[in-house]
Structures are given as C-alpha cells and as structure tokens.
Amino acid sequence: MLLGKQSWKFDKRPVIVGAATVVGPDEGDGPLAADFDLIHPELDMQQKSWEKAERLLLEQASEFAIQNAGIQSGDLQYFVGGDLMNQIISNSFAARSLGVPYLGVFGACSTSMESLAITAMIVNAGGAHYALAGTCSHNCTAEKQFRYPTEYGSQKPPTAQYTVTGAGAAVIAAKGDGPVIECATIGKIVDLGIKDPFNMGAAMAPAAVDTIQMHFNDTGRTPKDYDLIVTGDLAGVGHPIAKELLMKDGVPMDETVFNDCGLMVYDVQRQKVQAGGSGCGCSAVVTYGHLLKRMRQGELKRILVVATGALLSPLSYQQGESIPCIAHAVAISNGGD
C-alpha cells in the first residue's frame, strides 16, 4: 500500500459511488453553477448564525451524497471530515445529525483531499463497505474567525481570497459504479516564513509544489499521465507562483492541464472575489461537483486534485508566527490503467 515515501496505492481501487455539493449565492452566480446539487439564494440560509448555516451546508451535502449513492445513512460505517472552525464544530455537529462513527480531521483548506484519502484507505483496507468524506466552509464564519467580520466592512488587498460558501461530500465504497481512487500523496509541512493572512496563495504555493513533485517521484508518473491537475485554492496569486516553481524544477505544466479550484469556482473578472476562491469548500465543491461530472461524461479520464491548506490560527497570527502550509493529493480515474 505504501508507494515510495509519501504515497498510498489503493490496490482495491475504492469507488466514489455518490457525491454532492451545496453552495451559497456567490458560488451559484459563478461559472460552475450548473454542477451543484443545491444553491442557496441567501448567505444566512434562514439560520440564526453563520455557523449554523455552515453546518446546514454539510448536512445537506451529506444527505444528497448518500441519496446519490443509492444507500441509506445506516449503511455507512464511518464519516471522515473537518472544516476551518475552532474544534471543527461544523463537522462535529453534522456528525451528530448523521449518527455515524466519526473521525474528525483538520487540514485547513486541504481537508477535502485529506478526508478523501483517509476514507479511501479505510475502505481499501476492508475497514468499511461504505464511508463518507466531507468538508465545508462559509465566507462569513471564516472571515469572522480569521480576519474581520463581514459586517465590519474592512477593505481587503488584491492578494486576499474569498472564502467559498459551500460543502462537498462523497460516499466511498469497496465496489460499485463510479470513478475510482487510485492513490494519494500525503504532504508535509512547508513554511517559507510568510505571515500575511491576506496572502494565502503565496504561502501555500510551495507546499503544493512539494506534494506534486513527491507524487511524481513516488508514482513514476508525469503531468502527461493526467488530463487535469488542479490545486486547491492558490487562486490568482499562488497558482502562477506554483507554475513557475514547477518550471524551475523541470516539471513544466501545460495551461490546459494545470488549473486551480479557486480560479474555477468564480468568474474573477466579474465577481468581487479579490484573487479568487479559498476555504475548505473550494476544492470540495469543484471536485465533487464539476470535476466528477466531467468524469462521468467522459471528458476526463484521470485527474489529480492537490488540495492546499494554510495551517494558521487566530492565536498563532496574533503571536507573530509564520504560516505553516500543507497539500494533499488524490488521483482519481474512470477505472482504466
């Protein structure tokens, strides 16, 4: 199962038998709107707090994913998930509603692929017939916790990113119909000393590059083995940096193959999202919505999703610490060799 130094090969090829995404109004106004299962017209979603609205996103995405998989919630053996909130409360409370054995994980915005990799490992090892991976974020909860409450009206620099309001969930099974999870590369912490919480893309880009390089080293693959390689949420600042770093290391990336979820989820020219999207929900809704749909339609045969995360906290920022970053990669295919 261990492949090289940092990768897992799933020899039994766990299957994504059902997935779903639920988003807010800004994501529904973006170019991928047709690929989401549910779009909420208001940010508050008729809830009493932003945190309760975020929890609702994940609960609904989980319910839709279970329905799309053609199973009942009682068929699940495990739920693996996390989010950006302190003590990952959105996932913990959603797990309470699901009533399924629960493993909470935290990888900041890399949580989508961290949870998917762990879920695939459980299923591949025979630990479950069905397991659910999920994550979520909400623009107003993240802004309140990490920067300034939205109601404050603080101006943001062009390097800042716009936290995605959305949740994505996927049911992983030992067998069934759907894209298969081939392998995963678990990243390590990369910290180049950046301290600015309004410049996440630049902070996370080196971690994405490190994981991509290790994935190629461990698997023997190259960019030509993938129809699409997407980073999680490097957006308009971090994505060009990652591409330049890869080029310097002898790994050129074609623009038609290399993209970023933070650039795909919004129309960055039309929508007021600064450098692009971010948040746990960013790579989750793009992957479980848009990318899996393209795979089902036969447009993509094999993809590599490299979710990126900035592992800062309000406390570490206030104490002047730099921002440790990480990236986790998962390779998904239509089942071919």
C-alpha positions in Angstrom: 0.0 0.0 0.0 2.9 2.4 0.7 4.2 3.7 -2.6 7.6 5.5 -2.4 8.0 7.8 0.6 4.7 9.7 1.0 2.1 8.0 -1.2 -0.5 5.3 -0.7 -1.6 3.0 -3.6 -5.1 1.7 -3.3 -4.9 -1.8 -4.9 -8.6 -2.5 -4.4 -9.5 0.8 -6.0 -12.2 2.3 -3.8 -15.1 3.7 -5.8 -16.8 7.1 -5.4 -20.4 5.8 -5.8 -22.1 9.1 -4.9 -21.1 12.7 -4.3 -22.9 16.0 -3.8 -22.3 19.7 -3.4 -24.3 22.5 -1.8 -23.3 26.2 -2.2 -24.2 29.8 -1.4 -25.3 32.6 -3.7 -21.9 33.8 -4.9 -20.9 30.3 -6.0 -24.3 29.9 -7.6 -23.5 33.1 -9.6 -20.3 31.6 -10.8 -19.4 29.6 -13.9 -19.9 26.2 -12.3 -23.5 26.8 -11.1 -25.0 24.0 -13.2 -22.8 21.4 -11.5 -24.0 21.9 -7.9 -26.8 19.9 -6.3 -28.3 22.8 -4.4 -27.7 26.6 -4.4 -28.9 28.7 -1.5 -30.1 32.2 -2.5 -29.1 33.8 0.8 -25.9 33.5 2.9 -27.8 33.0 6.1 -29.9 30.1 4.8 -32.6 31.1 7.3 -30.4 30.1 10.2 -29.7 32.1 13.4 -26.0 32.2 13.0 -23.3 31.9 10.3 -22.0 28.8 12.0 -25.4 27.1 11.9 -25.6 28.0 8.2 -22.3 26.3 7.5 -23.4 23.2 9.4 -26.5 23.1 7.3 -24.4 23.1 4.1 -22.6 20.0 5.2 -25.7 18.2 6.5 -27.4 18.7 3.1 -24.4 17.8 1.0 -24.1 14.6 3.1 -27.8 13.7 2.6 -27.6 14.3 -1.1 -24.4 12.2 -1.5 -26.0 9.3 0.4 -29.0 9.6 -1.9 -26.9 9.7 -5.0 -25.0 6.6 -3.8 -28.3 4.8 -3.6 -27.8 3.8 0.0 -29.2 4.7 3.5 -27.3 6.6 6.2 -27.4 3.4 8.2 -25.3 1.7 5.6 -22.3 4.0 6.4 -19.6 2.6 8.7 -17.6 5.9 9.0 -17.7 9.6 8.4 -14.4 11.4 8.0 -14.4 15.2 7.8 -13.3 18.6 9.0 -13.5 22.3 8.5 -12.0 25.7 9.4 -13.9 26.4 12.6 -12.3 26.0 16.0 -12.7 22.4 17.1 -14.1 21.6 13.6 -17.6 22.3 15.0 -19.4 22.2 11.7 -18.3 18.6 11.0 -18.8 17.5 14.6 -22.3 18.8 14.8 -23.1 17.4 11.3 -21.7 14.0 12.5 -24.1 14.3 15.5 -27.0 14.5 13.0 -25.7 11.7 10.9 -25.3 9.3 13.8 -22.3 7.6 12.1 -19.0 6.7 13.7 -16.9 9.8 13.1 -13.2 10.7 12.6 -12.6 14.4 12.7 -9.6 15.8 10.7 -8.1 19.2 10.2 -6.0 20.2 7.3 -7.5 23.7 6.8 -8.3 24.1 3.1 -6.6 20.8 2.3 -9.2 18.9 4.3 -11.2 17.8 1.2 -8.4 15.6 -0.1 -7.2 14.6 3.4 -10.6 13.3 4.3 -10.9 11.6 0.9 -7.5 9.9 1.2 -8.2 8.6 4.7 -11.7 7.4 3.8 -10.2 5.6 0.7 -7.6 4.0 3.0 -10.2 2.7 5.4 -12.3 1.2 2.6 -9.3 -0.2 0.8 -8.1 -2.0 4.0 -11.5 -3.6 4.4 -12.5 -1.4 7.4 -15.8 -0.3 5.8 -18.1 -1.2 2.9 -19.3 2.4 2.8 -17.7 5.5 4.2 -18.4 9.2 3.8 -15.8 12.0 3.3 -17.0 15.6 3.7 -15.9 19.2 4.4 -17.4 22.7 4.3 -16.7 26.4 4.7 -18.7 29.6 4.9 -17.5 33.0 3.9 -18.9 34.8 6.9 -17.7 32.2 9.5 -14.1 32.2 8.1 -13.9 36.0 7.9 -15.1 36.4 11.4 -12.7 33.9 12.9 -9.5 34.6 10.9 -9.8 38.2 9.7 -12.6 40.7 10.3 -16.4 40.1 10.5 -18.0 40.8 7.2 -20.3 43.3 8.8 -17.3 45.4 9.8 -16.8 46.2 6.1 -13.0 46.1 6.2 -11.3 46.6 2.8 -9.1 43.7 1.6 -5.9 43.9 -0.6 -5.9 42.3 -4.1 -3.9 39.3 -2.8 -6.8 38.3 -0.4 -9.1 35.5 -1.4 -12.8 35.0 -1.0 -13.8 32.0 1.2 -16.2 29.7 -0.6 -19.6 29.2 1.0 -20.2 25.5 0.2 -19.9 21.9 1.2 -18.9 18.8 -0.6 -19.4 15.1 0.4 -18.6 11.8 -1.3 -19.6 8.2 -0.4 -16.7 5.8 -0.9 -17.4 2.1 -1.4 -15.5 -1.1 -1.8 -17.3 -1.8 -5.1 -19.8 -0.2 -7.4 -20.1 2.2 -10.3 -18.2 5.5 -10.4 -14.7 7.0 -10.6 -12.0 5.0 -8.6 -9.4 6.4 -6.2 -6.1 5.2 -7.4 -3.6 6.7 -5.0 -2.9 9.6 -2.6 0.2 11.5 -1.7 0.2 12.9 1.8 2.0 16.2 2.1 4.4 17.6 4.7 4.6 21.0 6.2 6.3 23.7 4.2 6.8 27.1 5.8 8.7 29.8 4.0 8.1 32.5 6.6 5.1 34.3 5.2 3.0 35.9 7.9 0.3 37.8 6.0 -3.1 36.1 6.3 -4.3 38.1 3.3 -1.7 36.4 1.1 -2.6 32.7 1.4 -1.9 31.9 -2.2 1.8 32.8 -2.0 2.1 31.0 1.4 0.6 27.7 0.1 2.1 27.5 -3.4 5.4 25.9 -2.2 3.5 23.2 -0.3 1.5 22.4 -3.4 4.7 22.2 -5.5 6.4 19.9 -2.9 3.5 17.5 -2.9 3.2 17.4 -6.7 6.9 16.7 -7.1 6.7 13.9 -4.4 3.6 12.4 -6.1 5.5 12.2 -9.4 8.6 10.8 -7.7 6.6 8.1 -5.7 4.4 7.0 -8.6 6.7 7.4 -11.5 4.0 9.5 -13.3 4.4 12.8 -15.1 1.9 15.6 -16.0 1.2 13.7 -19.2 -0.5 10.9 -17.2 -3.3 13.3 -16.2 -6.0 15.0 -18.2 -6.2 17.6 -15.4 -4.1 18.6 -12.4 -5.8 21.1 -10.1 -4.5 22.8 -7.0 -7.0 23.6 -4.2 -7.1 27.3 -3.7 -3.9 29.1 -4.7 -6.0 31.5 -6.8 -4.6 34.3 -8.9 -1.5 34.9 -6.8 -0.4 31.4 -5.7 -1.2 29.5 -8.9 1.3 31.4 -11.1 3.9 31.0 -8.4 3.4 27.3 -8.3 3.6 27.0 -12.0 6.9 29.0 -12.0 8.4 26.9 -9.2 7.5 23.7 -11.0 9.1 25.0 -14.2 12.3 25.8 -12.4 12.3 22.3 -11.0 12.0 20.8 -14.5 8.3 20.0 -14.3 6.6 22.2 -16.9 2.8 22.4 -16.7 0.7 23.0 -19.8 -2.1 25.6 -19.1 -4.7 23.2 -20.5 -3.7 20.6 -17.9 -2.8 22.7 -14.8 -5.6 24.7 -13.1 -6.8 25.9 -9.7 -10.2 25.4 -8.0 -10.0 29.0 -6.6 -9.9 30.3 -10.2 -12.5 27.9 -11.5 -15.3 28.4 -8.9 -15.8 32.1 -9.6 -15.6 34.5 -12.6 -12.7 36.5 -11.1 -13.1 39.2 -13.7 -16.8 39.8 -13.0 -17.3 38.8 -9.3 -15.8 40.7 -6.4 -13.7 37.9 -5.1 -10.2 39.5 -5.0 -7.7 36.9 -6.1 -10.2 34.1 -6.3 -11.7 31.4 -4.1 -10.4 29.7 -0.9 -11.7 27.7 2.0 -12.4 24.0 2.7 -15.4 24.2 0.5 -13.4 25.4 -2.5 -11.7 22.3 -3.7 -14.6 20.2 -2.3 -17.4 21.7 -4.4 -15.2 22.0 -7.6 -14.1 18.3 -7.3 -17.3 16.7 -6.1 -19.4 18.8 -8.4 -17.8 20.0 -11.5 -14.8 17.6 -12.0 -16.7 14.4 -11.1 -19.4 15.4 -13.5 -16.9 15.8 -16.3 -15.5 12.4 -15.5 -19.0 10.8 -15.6 -19.5 12.4 -19.0 -16.2 11.0 -20.3 -14.5 14.4 -20.7 -11.8 13.5 -18.2 -10.2 10.1 -17.6 -7.7 10.7 -14.8 -7.3 13.8 -12.6 -5.0 14.8 -9.7 -6.5 17.0 -7.1 -3.9 18.8 -4.9 -5.8 20.5 -2.0 -3.8 23.1 -0.2 -4.1 24.3 3.3 -2.7 27.2 5.4 -2.5 25.9 9.0 -2.6 29.1 10.9 -4.9 30.0 13.7 -6.0 33.4 15.1 -3.8 32.8 18.1 -0.6 31.9 16.0 -1.2 35.0 13.8 -1.6 37.3 16.8 1.6 35.9 18.3 3.5 36.8 15.1 4.1 33.2 13.9 4.6 32.4 10.2 2.1 30.3 8.3 2.8 26.6 8.0 1.2 25.1 4.9 0.4 21.7 3.5 -1.0 20.0 0.4 -2.6 16.5 -0.1 -3.0 15.0 -3.5 -5.5 12.3 -4.6 -5.5 10.7 -8.0 -9.0 9.7 -9.4 -9.7 7.9 -12.6 -12.5 6.4 -14.6 -11.1 2.9 -13.9 -8.6 2.4 -16.6 -5.0 1.5 -16.1 
